[in-house]
Amino acid sequence: MEQDQNHAVGGENRPVKPGGGRARYPLWLLAFLLVVAIVVAAGIIPRLSSRAALRVETTRLSTPTVAVVRPRLSQPAQEIVLPATIQPWTDAPIYARTNGYLRRWYTDIGAQVRAGQLLAEIDTPEVDQQLRQARADLGTAKANLDLAGITNTRYHELLKTDSVSKQDADNAAGDFEAKRAIVQSAEANVKRLEELQSFEKIYAPFDGVITARNIDVGDLIDAGSSGGPAPARELFHLAATRRLRVYVNIPQPYSPAARPGLTAELRLPEYPGRHFTGTLINTSSAIDLATRTLLAQFEVPNPSGELLSGAYAEMHLKLTAEKPSYILPVNTLLFRSEGLRVVVVGPDNKAVLVPITLGRDFGNEVEVIAGLNGDEQIITDPPDSVVDGEAVRIVPAGKIPEKP
């Protein structure tokens, strides 16, 4: 009765729990919807997160990761080592100036000689006979000259009294002048043969050492030199070695620093740990077209004679560069068809290809003499596909991730 009254009073037809409360079906529905929402969220959110992460990773992988180095300033005074050739200060082959047979030689190889010292004697009987004949001819010419002079004097006196004709006097005067010319010719011939006879003795033209002797007693000696149509034999070879000339070919990039007065160290393999000082005295003032080098001549004192001419040596030059140069690892170089390049990272993390000019090659490092300022960040192991303006990401060296 009471339940019916409640139903009538409330005006609602709702189910009533056995304990007297209302049923909770809407909470069931909310729980179901919540579960469905959680399941949907659990499936969509990871997908969205993965998609965002993939987008970030793709962007990261599309930007090359690079390590950079900075160029190292080289020493202002650069030492370069160049091959050198040692030559005597004065070097001359000794030839004969007359024909004959070698009578005697007085010096052998290795002998130190003084200027004017007798080296050898040549027996020249033909020249001796020619000289005797020339002297006899000179005597005859002088006798004829004396007679012509007397005749000319007599005719000149007789002409004053008209005892002879003017023609006869002129003939006598002309004969006297002709005889005087014959005497002068004979004297010149005698002088020539005397000079030729003096060449029987071979003298040293300067102080030096005998480096070669190519003759022996009894050898037939021909006058002349190696420049004639029939080359004559060289008798001796004389070299002045108290001072030495050392020739060095300096590469073109260092030629401006090669000025007279520059000192250098000469080192030889037979004298380890020792060096000899040389001074640059002059250069060829021209670049050789074949080698692109400048020929430089150094003077090296050799008072003891321990340095031998013709020896191979190394010249250590300390050259002051006109412009600063920089040192880079070889793995920073990029070889392109348009020339050698390095890849520099700009302030906006964009790659810039910079042309450079190389100097010396040290193996693992190279010298750059043009193209850099010294404050650049240069990419190591640059990819061949890099282009100007490409974005890059700098990481410390050794931490570049491997490409998948």
C-alpha positions as CSV (number, residue, x, y, z in Angstrom):
1,M,0.0,0.0,0.0
2,E,2.8,2.3,0.9
3,Q,4.8,1.4,-2.2
4,D,1.8,2.2,-4.4
5,Q,1.4,5.5,-2.7
6,N,5.0,6.4,-3.3
7,H,4.6,5.5,-6.9
8,A,1.5,7.6,-7.1
9,V,3.0,10.6,-5.4
10,G,6.3,10.7,-7.3
11,G,4.6,10.3,-10.6
12,E,7.6,8.3,-11.9
13,N,7.9,4.8,-13.0
14,R,11.5,3.8,-12.1
15,P,12.8,0.4,-11.0
16,V,13.4,0.1,-7.3
17,K,16.3,-1.9,-5.9
18,P,15.4,-4.6,-3.5
19,G,17.0,-2.6,-0.6
20,G,14.8,0.4,-1.5
21,G,17.5,2.4,-3.7
22,R,17.5,3.2,-7.4
23,A,19.4,1.1,-10.1
24,R,22.9,2.4,-11.4
25,Y,22.8,1.5,-15.1
26,P,24.3,4.9,-16.3
27,L,27.5,4.2,-14.4
28,W,27.9,1.0,-16.3
29,L,27.6,2.8,-19.5
30,L,30.1,5.4,-18.4
31,A,32.6,2.7,-17.4
32,F,32.2,1.1,-20.8
33,L,32.7,4.3,-22.6
34,L,35.7,5.1,-20.5
35,V,37.3,1.7,-21.4
36,V,36.6,2.2,-25.1
37,A,38.2,5.7,-24.9
38,I,41.2,4.3,-23.2
39,V,41.6,1.6,-25.8
40,V,41.2,4.1,-28.6
41,A,43.7,6.5,-27.0
42,A,46.2,3.6,-26.4
43,G,46.1,2.9,-30.1
44,I,46.1,6.4,-31.5
45,I,48.5,8.3,-29.2
46,P,51.5,5.9,-29.8
47,R,50.9,6.2,-33.5
48,L,50.9,10.0,-33.3
49,S,54.0,9.9,-31.1
50,S,55.8,7.5,-33.4
51,R,54.9,9.6,-36.4
52,A,56.3,12.7,-34.7
53,A,59.4,10.9,-33.7
54,L,59.8,9.6,-37.2
55,R,59.5,13.1,-38.5
56,V,62.1,14.3,-36.1
57,E,64.4,11.4,-37.0
58,T,63.9,11.9,-40.7
59,T,64.8,15.5,-40.4
60,R,67.9,14.7,-38.3
61,L,69.1,12.0,-40.7
62,S,68.5,14.3,-43.7
63,T,71.0,16.8,-42.2
64,P,74.6,15.5,-42.6
65,T,76.4,15.1,-39.3
66,V,80.0,16.3,-39.6
67,A,83.1,16.8,-37.5
68,V,85.2,19.9,-38.0
69,V,88.8,21.0,-37.4
70,R,90.4,24.4,-37.5
71,P,93.5,25.1,-39.6
72,R,96.8,25.3,-37.7
73,L,99.1,28.2,-38.4
74,S,102.5,27.0,-39.6
75,Q,105.8,28.4,-38.4
76,P,106.7,31.8,-39.8
77,A,110.2,30.6,-40.7
78,Q,109.6,27.4,-42.7
79,E,112.4,24.9,-43.2
80,I,112.4,23.1,-46.5
81,V,114.9,20.3,-47.4
82,L,116.0,20.3,-51.0
83,P,118.6,18.1,-52.9
84,A,121.8,20.0,-53.7
85,T,124.7,19.5,-56.0
86,I,128.3,20.4,-54.9
87,Q,130.6,21.8,-57.5
88,P,134.1,23.4,-57.3
89,W,134.3,27.1,-57.2
90,T,136.5,26.9,-60.4
91,D,136.7,23.9,-62.6
92,A,138.7,23.6,-65.8
93,P,139.9,20.9,-68.1
94,I,143.6,21.3,-69.2
95,Y,144.3,20.7,-72.9
96,A,147.6,21.0,-75.0
97,R,148.1,23.9,-77.3
98,T,150.8,22.2,-79.3
99,N,151.4,18.8,-80.9
100,G,154.1,16.4,-79.8
101,Y,154.8,13.6,-77.4
102,L,154.5,13.7,-73.6
103,R,158.0,13.9,-72.2
104,R,157.1,14.0,-68.5
105,W,154.3,14.7,-66.0
106,Y,154.8,16.0,-62.5
107,T,151.5,15.8,-60.7
108,D,149.0,13.0,-60.2
109,I,145.4,12.9,-59.1
110,G,144.7,14.4,-55.7
111,A,147.7,16.6,-55.8
112,Q,147.3,20.2,-54.5
113,V,148.9,22.6,-57.0
114,R,149.5,26.3,-57.0
115,A,148.9,28.7,-59.9
116,G,151.8,28.6,-62.3
117,Q,153.1,25.2,-61.1
118,L,154.5,23.0,-63.8
119,L,152.3,20.0,-64.5
120,A,153.8,18.3,-67.6
121,E,156.2,18.8,-70.5
122,I,155.7,18.0,-74.2
123,D,158.4,17.2,-76.6
124,T,157.8,19.1,-79.9
125,P,160.6,18.6,-82.4
126,E,158.6,19.9,-85.3
127,V,157.9,23.2,-83.6
128,D,161.5,23.5,-82.6
129,Q,162.6,23.1,-86.2
130,Q,160.0,25.6,-87.4
131,L,161.3,28.1,-84.9
132,R,164.9,27.7,-86.1
133,Q,163.8,28.2,-89.7
134,A,161.8,31.2,-88.8
135,R,164.7,32.8,-87.0
136,A,166.9,32.2,-90.0
137,D,164.3,33.7,-92.3
138,L,164.2,36.7,-89.9
139,G,168.0,37.1,-90.2
140,T,167.8,37.0,-94.0
141,A,165.0,39.6,-93.9
142,K,167.1,41.9,-91.7
143,A,170.1,41.6,-94.0
144,N,168.0,42.5,-97.0
145,L,166.5,45.4,-95.0
146,D,170.0,46.7,-94.2
147,L,171.0,46.6,-97.8
148,A,167.8,48.2,-99.0
149,G,168.3,50.9,-96.4
150,I,171.9,51.7,-97.6
151,T,170.7,51.8,-101.2
152,N,167.8,54.1,-100.4
153,T,170.2,56.4,-98.5
154,R,172.7,56.5,-101.5
155,Y,169.9,57.2,-104.0
156,H,168.5,59.9,-101.8
157,E,172.0,61.7,-101.7
158,L,172.6,61.2,-105.5
159,L,169.2,62.6,-106.3
160,K,170.3,65.9,-104.8
161,T,173.0,66.2,-107.5
162,D,170.8,64.8,-110.2
163,S,173.1,61.8,-110.5
164,V,170.2,59.4,-110.6
165,S,166.7,59.8,-111.8
166,K,163.7,60.5,-109.6
167,Q,162.3,57.1,-110.6
168,D,165.3,55.2,-109.4
169,A,165.2,57.0,-106.1
170,D,161.6,56.2,-105.7
171,N,162.2,52.5,-106.5
172,A,164.9,52.3,-103.9
173,A,162.7,53.9,-101.2
174,G,159.8,51.5,-102.1
175,D,162.2,48.5,-101.9
176,F,163.3,49.6,-98.4
177,E,159.8,49.8,-97.1
178,A,159.0,46.4,-98.6
179,K,162.0,44.9,-96.9
180,R,161.0,46.5,-93.6
181,A,157.5,44.9,-93.9
182,I,159.1,41.5,-94.6
183,V,161.2,41.8,-91.4
184,Q,158.1,42.7,-89.3
185,S,156.3,39.6,-90.7
186,A,159.3,37.4,-90.0
187,E,159.5,38.8,-86.4
188,A,155.8,38.0,-85.9
189,N,156.3,34.5,-87.2
190,V,159.2,33.9,-84.8
191,K,157.1,35.3,-81.9
192,R,154.2,32.9,-82.8
193,L,156.5,29.9,-82.9
194,E,158.1,31.0,-79.6
195,E,154.7,31.2,-78.0
196,L,153.8,27.8,-79.5
197,Q,157.1,26.4,-78.2
198,S,156.3,27.7,-74.7
199,F,153.2,25.5,-74.7
200,E,155.5,22.6,-74.4
201,K,155.2,23.1,-70.7
202,I,151.8,22.8,-69.1
203,Y,151.2,25.1,-66.1
204,A,148.3,25.2,-63.6
205,P,146.1,28.2,-64.3
206,F,144.9,28.5,-60.7
207,D,145.2,27.0,-57.2
208,G,143.4,23.7,-56.9
209,V,143.5,19.9,-56.9
210,I,144.1,17.6,-59.8
211,T,141.0,15.5,-60.1
212,A,142.0,13.6,-63.3
213,R,145.1,12.7,-65.3
214,N,144.5,11.2,-68.7
215,I,148.0,11.0,-70.1
216,D,151.3,9.1,-69.6
217,V,154.9,9.4,-70.8
218,G,155.2,8.8,-74.6
219,D,151.5,9.6,-75.4
220,L,150.9,11.5,-78.6
221,I,149.5,14.9,-77.8
222,D,147.2,16.7,-80.1
223,A,146.6,20.4,-79.8
224,G,143.0,21.6,-79.4
225,S,140.0,21.1,-77.1
226,S,136.9,19.0,-76.9
227,G,135.0,21.6,-78.9
228,G,136.9,21.0,-82.2
229,P,135.8,18.8,-85.1
230,A,138.3,16.1,-83.9
231,P,138.1,16.2,-80.1
232,A,141.5,16.3,-78.4
233,R,142.3,14.4,-75.3
234,E,142.0,16.2,-72.0
235,L,145.4,16.1,-70.2
236,F,144.4,17.1,-66.7
237,H,141.3,18.3,-64.8
238,L,141.8,20.9,-62.2
239,A,139.3,22.0,-59.6
240,A,139.5,24.8,-57.0
241,T,137.8,23.4,-53.8
242,R,138.7,25.8,-51.1
243,R,135.3,27.3,-51.8
244,L,132.4,25.4,-53.2
245,R,129.4,26.3,-55.3
246,V,126.2,24.5,-54.2
247,Y,123.3,24.6,-56.6
248,V,119.7,24.2,-55.4
249,N,116.4,24.3,-57.3
250,I,114.0,26.2,-55.1
251,P,110.2,25.6,-55.8
252,Q,108.4,28.5,-57.3
253,P,106.1,29.2,-54.3
254,Y,109.3,29.9,-52.1
255,S,111.2,31.8,-54.8
256,P,110.3,35.3,-53.3
257,A,112.2,34.4,-50.1
258,A,115.4,33.4,-51.9
259,R,117.4,36.6,-51.6
260,P,121.2,37.0,-51.6
261,G,122.6,36.7,-48.1
262,L,120.2,33.9,-47.0
263,T,122.1,31.3,-45.0
264,A,121.3,27.6,-45.1
265,E,122.7,24.4,-43.6
266,L,124.3,21.8,-45.9
267,R,124.2,18.2,-44.7
268,L,125.8,15.2,-46.2
269,P,125.1,11.5,-45.4
270,E,128.8,10.7,-44.8
271,Y,128.9,13.3,-42.0
272,P,125.9,12.4,-39.8
273,G,125.1,15.0,-37.1
274,R,127.2,17.7,-38.8
275,H,126.2,20.6,-40.9
276,F,128.1,23.2,-43.0
277,T,126.9,26.7,-43.5
278,G,126.3,28.1,-46.9
279,T,125.3,31.6,-48.1
280,L,123.1,32.4,-51.0
281,I,125.1,34.6,-53.4
282,N,122.8,34.8,-56.5
283,T,120.0,33.2,-58.4
284,S,119.2,32.7,-62.0
285,S,116.4,35.3,-61.7
286,A,114.2,33.0,-63.9
287,I,111.8,30.1,-63.3
288,D,112.7,27.0,-65.2
289,L,109.8,26.0,-67.5
290,A,110.4,22.3,-67.1
291,T,110.6,22.1,-63.3
292,R,109.0,25.4,-62.2
293,T,111.9,26.0,-59.9
294,L,114.4,28.8,-59.3
295,L,118.1,27.9,-59.6
296,A,120.0,29.3,-56.6
297,Q,123.8,29.3,-56.0
298,F,125.3,29.0,-52.5
299,E,128.8,29.6,-51.4
300,V,130.2,27.1,-48.9
301,P,133.7,27.5,-47.4
302,N,135.8,24.3,-47.5
303,P,139.3,25.2,-46.1
304,S,140.1,21.7,-45.0
305,G,139.0,20.1,-48.3
306,E,136.8,17.5,-46.5
307,L,133.8,18.3,-48.8
308,L,134.2,16.7,-52.2
309,S,133.0,18.2,-55.4
310,G,130.3,16.3,-57.2
311,A,128.9,15.0,-53.9
312,Y,125.1,14.8,-53.2
313,A,123.9,16.8,-50.3
314,E,120.8,18.2,-48.6
315,M,120.3,21.9,-48.2
316,H,118.1,22.9,-45.3
317,L,116.6,26.3,-46.0
318,K,114.7,28.4,-43.5
319,L,112.5,30.6,-45.6
320,T,110.3,33.4,-44.2
321,A,107.0,33.2,-46.0
322,E,105.5,36.4,-47.5
323,K,102.0,35.3,-46.3
324,P,101.0,33.0,-43.4
325,S,100.3,29.4,-44.3
326,Y,98.2,26.8,-42.5
327,I,98.4,23.1,-41.9
328,L,95.4,20.8,-42.5
329,P,94.8,17.0,-42.3
330,V,94.7,15.4,-45.7
331,N,91.2,14.0,-45.0
332,T,89.8,17.6,-45.3
333,L,90.6,17.8,-49.0
334,L,87.8,17.4,-51.5
335,F,88.9,16.8,-55.1
336,R,86.4,18.2,-57.7
337,S,86.5,18.6,-61.4
338,E,86.8,22.4,-60.9
339,G,89.8,22.0,-58.6
340,L,90.8,21.3,-55.1
341,R,88.4,22.4,-52.4
342,V,87.7,22.3,-48.6
343,V,84.2,22.4,-47.1
344,V,83.8,25.2,-44.5
345,V,80.9,25.4,-42.1
346,G,79.5,29.0,-42.1
347,P,77.9,30.8,-39.1
348,D,74.4,29.5,-40.2
349,N,75.6,25.9,-40.3
350,K,75.6,25.9,-44.1
351,A,78.4,24.2,-46.1
352,V,80.6,26.4,-48.3
353,L,83.1,25.0,-50.8
354,V,86.3,27.1,-50.7
355,P,89.2,26.7,-53.3
356,I,92.7,26.4,-51.8
357,T,96.3,26.3,-53.0
358,L,98.6,23.7,-51.5
359,G,102.3,24.1,-50.6
360,R,104.2,21.2,-49.1
361,D,102.9,17.7,-48.6
362,F,103.8,16.2,-45.2
363,G,102.1,12.9,-45.7
364,N,99.2,13.0,-43.2
365,E,99.1,16.8,-43.4
366,V,99.4,19.4,-46.1
367,E,100.3,23.0,-46.2
368,V,97.8,25.5,-47.5
369,I,99.4,28.7,-48.8
370,A,96.3,30.4,-50.2
371,G,92.5,30.3,-49.6
372,L,92.2,30.3,-45.8
373,N,92.1,33.0,-43.1
374,G,92.7,30.6,-40.1
375,D,89.4,31.0,-38.3
376,E,87.4,28.5,-40.5
377,Q,85.6,25.4,-39.3
378,I,86.6,22.8,-41.9
379,I,84.8,19.5,-42.3
380,T,86.8,16.3,-42.1
381,D,86.0,13.5,-44.5
382,P,83.5,15.6,-46.5
383,P,81.0,13.6,-48.6
384,D,81.4,13.8,-52.3
385,S,77.8,14.9,-52.7
386,V,78.1,18.0,-50.6
387,V,77.0,21.2,-52.3
388,D,77.2,24.9,-51.4
389,G,74.5,26.0,-49.0
390,E,73.7,22.5,-47.7
391,A,72.7,22.4,-44.0
392,V,75.0,20.4,-41.7
393,R,75.1,19.5,-38.1
394,I,78.4,19.6,-36.2
395,V,79.3,17.0,-33.6
396,P,82.5,16.3,-31.7
397,A,85.1,14.2,-33.6
398,G,84.7,10.5,-33.0
399,K,80.9,10.8,-32.2
400,I,79.5,10.7,-35.7
401,P,76.8,8.0,-35.8
402,E,77.2,5.3,-38.4
403,K,74.7,5.5,-41.3
404,P,72.0,2.9,-41.2
